[in-house]
Amino acid sequence: MLVMRPAQTADLDEVKRLAADSPIGVTSLPDDIERLGDKIATSEASFAAEVSFNGEESYFFVLEDTDSGRLVGCSAIVASAGYSEPFYSFRNETFVHASRELKIHNKIHVLSQCHDLTGNSLLTSFYVVPELVGTPWSELNSRGRLLFVASHPERFADSVVTEIVGYSDEHGESPFWDAIGRNFFDLNYAAAERLCGLKSRTFLAELMPHYPIYVPLLPDAAQEAMGQVHPRAQITFDILMREGFETDHYIDIFDGGPTLHARVSSIRSIAQSRVVPVKIEEGRRSGRQYLVSNGQLQDYRAALLELDWAPGKPVTLDLAAAEALGVGEGVSVRLVAV
């Protein structure tokens, strides 16, 4: 069975394996043992902390095959984007240039650097092994953390954002980066993203242009790359769009990938999830697929189960599913349909 749980220090080598295969642009999952160790330690401290509002906490989850002990995915939530430093984005805007005498009225697409999204909670570090891409377990790896938000709303902001990795070619070259960022740094896109993963995105962002960038002045390839999704990030994008996230307002300042945004109250996995008591019974009937979580903190667990459940009734789990979730008879779980 595949189960989502908080990452532990003992997972470091397995997490390093996952990070090594993640695409360029996932700077929140650097292929660096020291940074990953710090990430897990910060997460463990965050799960253990008593929290009444969103602050500097970061929650890192792994998807474990409980039969083999092998990790097959990971994902994370940062409680407050830019808590210790601004969270930069490019905001899509329209400038109007008009002349009454010449009877000219033009609307021009511009990009303005901003940190409007600072303070929102941030979904990061999504990765699943290739054989799980496009399967329901990808949903578990992404949406399981949203069930955690639903169970612990005091730990997160009222809105959630995520940066989707933008387009780069098979050689790791980004047309958007080449048109803008490379003019300010003598680095190609892959090197810039690696540096951000090891250090910080902020110090590079602060050297980017602070005045509006007129999109029509950019090369065609850069314009076409704006809002495009890297093929390996398409699964993340598709899942979150089905969850009710919106795009078009912001893009990433490095590769031009879309930045998604949603109010917590409108996210499907949160708004449509239900808390129901558990009934344990062997030989339970299969039915629809549900994501099920136990709602705990350090012992948080989430799994994908086939359940014959009707609204207003307890949910029946067999002993193996109950043990995987760490729940007993009469304890409540949170569930939502896949």
C-alpha positions as a Markdown table, in Angstrom:
| # | Residue | x | y | z |
|---|---|---|---|---|
| 1 | Met | 0.0 | 0.0 | 0.0 |
| 2 | Leu | 1.2 | 3.6 | -0.7 |
| 3 | Val | 0.8 | 5.9 | 2.2 |
| 4 | Met | 1.6 | 9.6 | 2.6 |
| 5 | Arg | 3.3 | 10.6 | 5.8 |
| 6 | Pro | 5.7 | 13.3 | 7.2 |
| 7 | Ala | 9.3 | 12.9 | 6.1 |
| 8 | Gln | 11.8 | 11.7 | 8.7 |
| 9 | Thr | 15.6 | 12.0 | 9.0 |
| 10 | Ala | 15.9 | 8.3 | 8.2 |
| 11 | Asp | 14.4 | 9.1 | 4.8 |
| 12 | Leu | 17.3 | 11.3 | 3.7 |
| 13 | Asp | 19.0 | 8.9 | 1.3 |
| 14 | Glu | 15.7 | 8.0 | -0.4 |
| 15 | Val | 14.7 | 11.7 | -0.7 |
| 16 | Lys | 18.1 | 12.4 | -2.3 |
| 17 | Arg | 17.3 | 9.7 | -4.9 |
| 18 | Leu | 13.9 | 11.4 | -5.7 |
| 19 | Ala | 15.5 | 14.9 | -5.8 |
| 20 | Ala | 18.2 | 13.7 | -8.3 |
| 21 | Asp | 15.5 | 12.8 | -10.8 |
| 22 | Ser | 13.3 | 15.9 | -10.3 |
| 23 | Pro | 13.2 | 18.3 | -13.3 |
| 24 | Ile | 15.3 | 21.5 | -13.6 |
| 25 | Gly | 13.3 | 24.3 | -12.0 |
| 26 | Val | 12.1 | 22.5 | -8.9 |
| 27 | Thr | 14.4 | 24.5 | -6.7 |
| 28 | Ser | 12.6 | 23.5 | -3.6 |
| 29 | Leu | 13.9 | 19.9 | -4.1 |
| 30 | Pro | 17.7 | 20.5 | -4.6 |
| 31 | Asp | 20.0 | 17.6 | -5.4 |
| 32 | Asp | 22.1 | 18.4 | -2.3 |
| 33 | Ile | 22.3 | 16.1 | 0.7 |
| 34 | Glu | 22.9 | 19.0 | 3.2 |
| 35 | Arg | 20.0 | 21.1 | 1.9 |
| 36 | Leu | 17.6 | 18.2 | 1.9 |
| 37 | Gly | 18.7 | 17.3 | 5.5 |
| 38 | Asp | 17.9 | 20.8 | 6.6 |
| 39 | Lys | 14.5 | 20.6 | 4.8 |
| 40 | Ile | 13.6 | 17.4 | 6.6 |
| 41 | Ala | 14.8 | 18.8 | 10.0 |
| 42 | Thr | 12.7 | 22.0 | 9.5 |
| 43 | Ser | 9.7 | 19.9 | 8.6 |
| 44 | Glu | 10.1 | 17.7 | 11.7 |
| 45 | Ala | 10.3 | 20.8 | 13.9 |
| 46 | Ser | 7.2 | 22.3 | 12.2 |
| 47 | Phe | 5.1 | 19.2 | 12.7 |
| 48 | Ala | 6.1 | 19.2 | 16.4 |
| 49 | Ala | 5.5 | 22.9 | 17.0 |
| 50 | Glu | 2.4 | 24.3 | 18.6 |
| 51 | Val | 1.0 | 26.7 | 16.0 |
| 52 | Ser | -2.0 | 29.1 | 16.1 |
| 53 | Phe | -1.3 | 31.0 | 12.9 |
| 54 | Asn | 0.8 | 30.5 | 9.8 |
| 55 | Gly | 4.5 | 31.5 | 10.2 |
| 56 | Glu | 7.8 | 30.1 | 9.0 |
| 57 | Glu | 6.8 | 26.5 | 9.2 |
| 58 | Ser | 7.4 | 24.0 | 6.3 |
| 59 | Tyr | 5.8 | 20.6 | 6.1 |
| 60 | Phe | 7.5 | 18.0 | 4.0 |
| 61 | Phe | 5.6 | 14.7 | 3.1 |
| 62 | Val | 6.8 | 11.5 | 1.4 |
| 63 | Leu | 4.8 | 8.8 | -0.4 |
| 64 | Glu | 6.0 | 5.4 | 0.9 |
| 65 | Asp | 5.4 | 1.9 | -0.4 |
| 66 | Thr | 4.8 | 0.3 | 2.9 |
| 67 | Asp | 5.4 | -3.2 | 1.5 |
| 68 | Ser | 9.0 | -2.4 | 0.4 |
| 69 | Gly | 9.8 | 0.8 | 2.5 |
| 70 | Arg | 10.8 | 2.5 | -0.8 |
| 71 | Leu | 9.8 | 6.2 | -1.3 |
| 72 | Val | 8.0 | 6.8 | -4.6 |
| 73 | Gly | 7.1 | 10.5 | -4.2 |
| 74 | Cys | 7.2 | 13.6 | -2.1 |
| 75 | Ser | 5.5 | 17.0 | -1.7 |
| 76 | Ala | 5.5 | 19.9 | 0.7 |
| 77 | Ile | 3.7 | 23.0 | 2.0 |
| 78 | Val | 5.3 | 26.2 | 3.1 |
| 79 | Ala | 3.0 | 27.9 | 5.6 |
| 80 | Ser | 3.9 | 31.5 | 4.5 |
| 81 | Ala | 5.6 | 32.2 | 1.2 |
| 82 | Gly | 8.4 | 34.7 | 1.7 |
| 83 | Tyr | 8.2 | 34.7 | 5.5 |
| 84 | Ser | 11.8 | 35.8 | 5.9 |
| 85 | Glu | 12.3 | 37.4 | 2.4 |
| 86 | Pro | 9.9 | 38.6 | -0.3 |
| 87 | Phe | 8.3 | 36.1 | -2.7 |
| 88 | Tyr | 8.8 | 37.5 | -6.2 |
| 89 | Ser | 6.6 | 37.0 | -9.2 |
| 90 | Phe | 5.9 | 38.7 | -12.5 |
| 91 | Arg | 2.3 | 40.1 | -12.6 |
| 92 | Asn | 0.6 | 40.2 | -15.9 |
| 93 | Glu | -0.8 | 43.8 | -16.5 |
| 94 | Thr | -2.1 | 45.9 | -19.3 |
| 95 | Phe | -0.9 | 49.4 | -20.1 |
| 96 | Val | -3.0 | 51.7 | -22.3 |
| 97 | His | -1.1 | 54.0 | -24.7 |
| 98 | Ala | -3.5 | 56.4 | -26.4 |
| 99 | Ser | -3.4 | 59.6 | -28.5 |
| 100 | Arg | -6.6 | 61.5 | -29.1 |
| 101 | Glu | -5.1 | 63.6 | -31.9 |
| 102 | Leu | -3.8 | 60.5 | -33.8 |
| 103 | Lys | -6.9 | 58.5 | -32.8 |
| 104 | Ile | -4.6 | 55.7 | -31.6 |
| 105 | His | -5.5 | 53.5 | -28.6 |
| 106 | Asn | -3.2 | 50.6 | -27.9 |
| 107 | Lys | -3.3 | 48.0 | -25.0 |
| 108 | Ile | 0.1 | 46.7 | -24.3 |
| 109 | His | 0.8 | 43.5 | -22.3 |
| 110 | Val | 3.5 | 44.2 | -19.6 |
| 111 | Leu | 5.2 | 42.2 | -16.8 |
| 112 | Ser | 5.7 | 43.9 | -13.5 |
| 113 | Gln | 7.9 | 42.4 | -10.8 |
| 114 | Cys | 5.9 | 42.2 | -7.5 |
| 115 | His | 5.7 | 40.3 | -4.3 |
| 116 | Asp | 1.9 | 40.3 | -4.1 |
| 117 | Leu | 1.8 | 36.7 | -3.1 |
| 118 | Thr | 4.1 | 37.0 | -0.1 |
| 119 | Gly | 2.3 | 35.6 | 2.9 |
| 120 | Asn | 0.2 | 33.0 | 1.0 |
| 121 | Ser | 0.8 | 29.4 | 1.8 |
| 122 | Leu | 2.9 | 27.7 | -0.9 |
| 123 | Leu | 2.7 | 24.2 | -2.4 |
| 124 | Thr | 6.2 | 23.0 | -3.3 |
| 125 | Ser | 8.5 | 20.0 | -3.9 |
| 126 | Phe | 6.1 | 17.8 | -5.9 |
| 127 | Tyr | 7.6 | 14.7 | -7.4 |
| 128 | Val | 6.5 | 11.1 | -8.2 |
| 129 | Val | 8.4 | 8.4 | -9.9 |
| 130 | Pro | 7.7 | 8.1 | -13.6 |
| 131 | Glu | 5.6 | 4.9 | -13.3 |
| 132 | Leu | 3.1 | 6.7 | -11.0 |
| 133 | Val | 2.6 | 9.8 | -13.3 |
| 134 | Gly | -1.0 | 10.0 | -14.4 |
| 135 | Thr | -2.2 | 7.4 | -11.9 |
| 136 | Pro | -4.5 | 8.1 | -8.9 |
| 137 | Trp | -1.4 | 7.9 | -6.6 |
| 138 | Ser | -0.3 | 11.2 | -8.2 |
| 139 | Glu | -3.5 | 12.6 | -6.8 |
| 140 | Leu | -2.6 | 11.3 | -3.4 |
| 141 | Asn | 0.8 | 12.8 | -3.5 |
| 142 | Ser | -0.5 | 16.2 | -4.4 |
| 143 | Arg | -4.0 | 16.4 | -2.8 |
| 144 | Gly | -3.0 | 14.5 | 0.4 |
| 145 | Arg | -1.3 | 17.7 | 1.7 |
| 146 | Leu | -4.5 | 19.6 | 1.0 |
| 147 | Leu | -6.4 | 17.3 | 3.3 |
| 148 | Phe | -3.7 | 18.2 | 5.9 |
| 149 | Val | -4.5 | 21.9 | 5.3 |
| 150 | Ala | -8.2 | 21.1 | 5.8 |
| 151 | Ser | -7.6 | 19.4 | 9.1 |
| 152 | His | -5.2 | 22.1 | 10.4 |
| 153 | Pro | -6.5 | 25.4 | 9.0 |
| 154 | Glu | -4.9 | 27.5 | 11.7 |
| 155 | Arg | -1.4 | 26.6 | 10.4 |
| 156 | Phe | -2.0 | 28.1 | 6.9 |
| 157 | Ala | -3.0 | 31.3 | 5.2 |
| 158 | Asp | -6.5 | 31.9 | 3.6 |
| 159 | Ser | -5.0 | 31.5 | 0.1 |
| 160 | Val | -2.6 | 29.0 | -1.5 |
| 161 | Val | -0.2 | 29.5 | -4.4 |
| 162 | Thr | 2.2 | 27.3 | -6.3 |
| 163 | Glu | 4.8 | 27.9 | -9.0 |
| 164 | Ile | 4.6 | 25.4 | -11.9 |
| 165 | Val | 7.9 | 24.7 | -13.7 |
| 166 | Gly | 8.0 | 26.5 | -17.0 |
| 167 | Tyr | 9.2 | 25.4 | -20.4 |
| 168 | Ser | 12.8 | 24.5 | -21.1 |
| 169 | Asp | 14.1 | 22.4 | -24.0 |
| 170 | Glu | 15.9 | 19.0 | -23.8 |
| 171 | His | 19.2 | 20.8 | -23.3 |
| 172 | Gly | 17.8 | 22.7 | -20.3 |
| 173 | Glu | 17.6 | 26.1 | -22.1 |
| 174 | Ser | 14.7 | 28.4 | -21.3 |
| 175 | Pro | 13.7 | 31.0 | -23.9 |
| 176 | Phe | 12.1 | 33.2 | -21.2 |
| 177 | Trp | 15.3 | 33.1 | -19.1 |
| 178 | Asp | 17.5 | 33.8 | -22.1 |
| 179 | Ala | 15.4 | 36.9 | -23.0 |
| 180 | Ile | 15.3 | 38.5 | -19.5 |
| 181 | Gly | 17.3 | 36.9 | -16.7 |
| 182 | Arg | 20.4 | 36.0 | -18.7 |
| 183 | Asn | 20.9 | 39.7 | -19.5 |
| 184 | Phe | 21.6 | 40.3 | -15.8 |
| 185 | Phe | 23.6 | 37.1 | -14.9 |
| 186 | Asp | 26.2 | 35.3 | -16.9 |
| 187 | Leu | 24.5 | 32.0 | -16.3 |
| 188 | Asn | 22.4 | 29.7 | -18.4 |
| 189 | Tyr | 18.9 | 28.7 | -17.0 |
| 190 | Ala | 20.0 | 25.3 | -15.6 |
| 191 | Ala | 22.9 | 26.9 | -13.7 |
| 192 | Ala | 20.7 | 29.7 | -12.4 |
| 193 | Glu | 18.1 | 27.2 | -11.1 |
| 194 | Arg | 20.8 | 25.1 | -9.4 |
| 195 | Leu | 22.1 | 28.2 | -7.7 |
| 196 | Cys | 18.7 | 29.1 | -6.5 |
| 197 | Gly | 18.2 | 25.6 | -5.1 |
| 198 | Leu | 21.4 | 25.7 | -3.2 |
| 199 | Lys | 21.2 | 29.3 | -2.1 |
| 200 | Ser | 18.0 | 31.4 | -2.5 |
| 201 | Arg | 15.8 | 32.7 | -5.3 |
| 202 | Thr | 15.6 | 36.1 | -3.7 |
| 203 | Phe | 19.1 | 37.3 | -4.3 |
| 204 | Leu | 18.8 | 36.7 | -8.0 |
| 205 | Ala | 15.3 | 38.2 | -8.1 |
| 206 | Glu | 16.5 | 41.4 | -6.5 |
| 207 | Leu | 18.9 | 41.9 | -9.4 |
| 208 | Met | 16.2 | 41.4 | -12.0 |
| 209 | Pro | 14.6 | 44.5 | -13.7 |
| 210 | His | 12.2 | 46.3 | -11.3 |
| 211 | Tyr | 10.6 | 48.4 | -14.1 |
| 212 | Pro | 7.7 | 47.0 | -16.3 |
| 213 | Ile | 8.8 | 44.7 | -19.1 |
| 214 | Tyr | 6.9 | 45.3 | -22.4 |
| 215 | Val | 6.1 | 41.8 | -23.6 |
| 216 | Pro | 5.9 | 42.8 | -27.4 |
| 217 | Leu | 9.6 | 43.7 | -27.1 |
| 218 | Leu | 10.6 | 40.2 | -26.1 |
| 219 | Pro | 11.6 | 37.6 | -28.7 |
| 220 | Asp | 8.8 | 35.4 | -30.1 |
| 221 | Ala | 10.2 | 32.3 | -28.4 |
| 222 | Ala | 10.1 | 34.0 | -25.0 |
| 223 | Gln | 6.5 | 35.2 | -25.5 |
| 224 | Glu | 5.4 | 31.8 | -26.5 |
| 225 | Ala | 7.1 | 30.3 | -23.4 |
| 226 | Met | 5.1 | 32.5 | -21.0 |
| 227 | Gly | 2.6 | 30.5 | -19.1 |
| 228 | Gln | 3.8 | 27.2 | -20.7 |
| 229 | Val | 4.2 | 24.2 | -18.5 |
| 230 | His | 7.3 | 21.8 | -18.6 |
| 231 | Pro | 6.1 | 18.4 | -19.7 |
| 232 | Arg | 7.2 | 16.8 | -16.5 |
| 233 | Ala | 5.2 | 19.3 | -14.5 |
| 234 | Gln | 2.0 | 18.9 | -16.5 |
| 235 | Ile | 0.6 | 16.3 | -14.0 |
| 236 | Thr | 1.0 | 18.9 | -11.1 |
| 237 | Phe | -0.7 | 21.6 | -13.2 |
| 238 | Asp | -3.6 | 19.4 | -14.2 |
| 239 | Ile | -4.3 | 18.1 | -10.7 |
| 240 | Leu | -4.4 | 21.6 | -9.2 |
| 241 | Met | -6.5 | 23.1 | -12.0 |
| 242 | Arg | -9.1 | 20.4 | -11.3 |
| 243 | Glu | -8.8 | 21.5 | -7.7 |
| 244 | Gly | -10.0 | 25.0 | -8.6 |
| 245 | Phe | -6.7 | 26.9 | -8.8 |
| 246 | Glu | -6.5 | 29.8 | -11.2 |
| 247 | Thr | -3.8 | 31.0 | -13.6 |
| 248 | Asp | -3.2 | 34.0 | -15.9 |
| 249 | His | -2.4 | 36.6 | -13.2 |
| 250 | Tyr | 1.2 | 35.7 | -12.3 |
| 251 | Ile | 4.2 | 33.9 | -13.9 |
| 252 | Asp | 7.5 | 32.8 | -12.6 |
| 253 | Ile | 10.3 | 35.4 | -12.9 |
| 254 | Phe | 12.9 | 32.9 | -14.1 |
| 255 | Asp | 11.3 | 30.5 | -16.6 |
| 256 | Gly | 7.8 | 32.2 | -17.2 |
| 257 | Gly | 5.9 | 29.2 | -15.9 |
| 258 | Pro | 2.4 | 29.8 | -14.5 |
| 259 | Thr | 1.9 | 30.6 | -10.9 |
| 260 | Leu | -1.4 | 29.2 | -9.6 |
| 261 | His | -3.6 | 30.7 | -6.9 |
| 262 | Ala | -6.7 | 29.7 | -5.0 |
| 263 | Arg | -8.6 | 30.6 | -1.9 |
| 264 | Val | -8.5 | 27.8 | 0.6 |
| 265 | Ser | -12.3 | 27.8 | 0.9 |
| 266 | Ser | -12.7 | 27.1 | -2.8 |
| 267 | Ile | -10.2 | 24.3 | -3.2 |
| 268 | Arg | -12.1 | 21.1 | -4.0 |
| 269 | Ser | -10.2 | 18.7 | -1.7 |
| 270 | Ile | -10.9 | 21.0 | 1.2 |
| 271 | Ala | -14.4 | 22.3 | 0.4 |
| 272 | Gln | -15.8 | 18.8 | -0.5 |
| 273 | Ser | -14.0 | 16.7 | 2.1 |
| 274 | Arg | -16.0 | 15.2 | 4.9 |
| 275 | Val | -15.0 | 14.1 | 8.4 |
| 276 | Val | -16.7 | 10.7 | 9.2 |
| 277 | Pro | -16.3 | 8.0 | 11.9 |
| 278 | Val | -14.6 | 4.7 | 11.2 |
| 279 | Lys | -16.1 | 1.3 | 11.3 |
| 280 | Ile | -13.6 | -1.6 | 11.0 |
| 281 | Glu | -14.9 | -4.7 | 9.3 |
| 282 | Glu | -13.2 | -7.4 | 7.3 |
| 283 | Gly | -14.5 | -8.3 | 3.9 |
| 284 | Arg | -15.7 | -4.7 | 3.1 |
| 285 | Arg | -17.1 | -4.1 | -0.3 |
| 286 | Ser | -15.1 | -2.0 | -2.8 |
| 287 | Gly | -16.6 | 1.0 | -4.6 |
| 288 | Arg | -15.4 | 4.5 | -5.5 |
| 289 | Gln | -11.8 | 5.6 | -4.9 |
| 290 | Tyr | -11.3 | 8.1 | -2.1 |
| 291 | Leu | -8.4 | 9.9 | -0.6 |
| 292 | Val | -8.5 | 9.3 | 3.2 |
| 293 | Ser | -6.5 | 11.0 | 5.9 |
| 294 | Asn | -6.3 | 10.6 | 9.7 |
| 295 | Gly | -6.1 | 14.4 | 10.5 |
| 296 | Gln | -3.2 | 14.0 | 12.9 |
| 297 | Leu | 0.0 | 16.0 | 13.0 |
| 298 | Gln | 3.3 | 14.1 | 13.5 |
| 299 | Asp | 1.5 | 10.9 | 12.8 |
| 300 | Tyr | -0.4 | 12.2 | 9.8 |
| 301 | Arg | -1.2 | 9.5 | 7.3 |
| 302 | Ala | -3.2 | 9.6 | 4.0 |
| 303 | Ala | -4.0 | 6.8 | 1.6 |
| 304 | Leu | -6.0 | 6.0 | -1.5 |
| 305 | Leu | -8.7 | 3.5 | -0.9 |
| 306 | Glu | -11.7 | 2.0 | -2.7 |
| 307 | Leu | -14.7 | 2.5 | -0.4 |
| 308 | Asp | -18.4 | 1.7 | -0.4 |
| 309 | Trp | -19.4 | 4.8 | 1.5 |
| 310 | Ala | -22.6 | 6.8 | 1.6 |
| 311 | Pro | -22.8 | 10.4 | 2.9 |
| 312 | Gly | -24.0 | 10.6 | 6.5 |
| 313 | Lys | -22.8 | 7.1 | 7.2 |
| 314 | Pro | -19.6 | 5.8 | 8.9 |
| 315 | Val | -16.8 | 4.7 | 6.6 |
| 316 | Thr | -16.0 | 1.0 | 6.7 |
| 317 | Leu | -12.3 | 0.1 | 6.6 |
| 318 | Asp | -10.6 | -3.2 | 6.8 |
| 319 | Leu | -7.9 | -3.8 | 9.4 |
| 320 | Ala | -5.0 | -3.3 | 6.9 |
| 321 | Ala | -6.4 | 0.1 | 5.8 |
| 322 | Ala | -7.1 | 1.2 | 9.4 |
| 323 | Glu | -3.6 | 0.2 | 10.5 |
| 324 | Ala | -2.0 | 2.0 | 7.6 |
| 325 | Leu | -3.9 | 5.2 | 8.6 |
| 326 | Gly | -3.2 | 4.6 | 12.3 |
| 327 | Val | -6.9 | 4.7 | 13.3 |
| 328 | Gly | -9.3 | 2.6 | 15.3 |
| 329 | Glu | -13.0 | 1.9 | 15.6 |
| 330 | Gly | -15.0 | 5.1 | 16.2 |
| 331 | Val | -12.1 | 7.5 | 15.3 |
| 332 | Ser | -12.8 | 10.1 | 12.6 |
| 333 | Val | -11.1 | 10.3 | 9.3 |
| 334 | Arg | -11.3 | 12.9 | 6.5 |
| 335 | Leu | -12.1 | 11.7 | 3.0 |
| 336 | Val | -12.8 | 13.1 | -0.5 |
| 337 | Ala | -13.5 | 11.4 | -3.7 |
| 338 | Val | -10.7 | 11.2 | -6.3 |
